[in-house]
Amino acid sequence: MSDEKEKLIRSTIYLEEEVLEALKEVAEEYSKETGQKWSKGAVIRVALSEFFSRRGKIL
């Protein structure tokens, strides 16, 4: 993730329990790999950014 501060807007999403567990696991893995704390929200933002990039929309 970039060192720049992003303006984040609070939003509510509904996810299956399995998805939440997977997000938690990936956040923990990223935290170990990078030495920086990763949240489930950060993982979602990275995943969405990649999704939009693949569709040709650069955010």
TAFEN-V93677 format. One record per residue. N is the residue number from 0. RES is the residue in one small letter. PHI is phi in degrees with one decimal (* if undefined). Layout:
n=[N;N]
res=[RES;RES]
phi=[PHI;PHI]
//
This chain:
n=[0;1;2;3;4;5;6;7;8;9;10;11;12;13;14;15;16;17;18;19;20;21;22;23;24;25;26;27;28;29;30;31;32;33;34;35;36;37;38;39;40;41;42;43;44;45;46;47;48;49;50;51;52;53;54;55;56;57;58]
res=[m;s;d;e;k;e;k;l;i;r;s;t;i;y;l;e;e;e;v;l;e;a;l;k;e;v;a;e;e;y;s;k;e;t;g;q;k;w;s;k;g;a;v;i;r;v;a;l;s;e;f;f;s;r;r;g;k;i;l]
phi=[*;-73.5;-78.3;-69.9;-82.1;-97.5;-84.9;-105.2;-115.5;-63.4;-144.0;-112.7;-130.1;-113.6;-128.9;-69.6;-57.9;-63.8;-67.6;-61.7;-64.0;-63.4;-62.7;-61.7;-62.7;-66.1;-60.2;-65.4;-63.0;-60.3;-61.8;-66.7;-68.5;-99.3;76.1;-118.9;-72.0;-114.2;-103.7;-62.5;-61.8;-64.9;-63.5;-61.5;-62.2;-64.6;-63.6;-67.2;-60.4;-64.7;-57.9;-66.8;-61.4;-63.7;-91.6;87.0;-107.2;-91.6;-101.1]
//
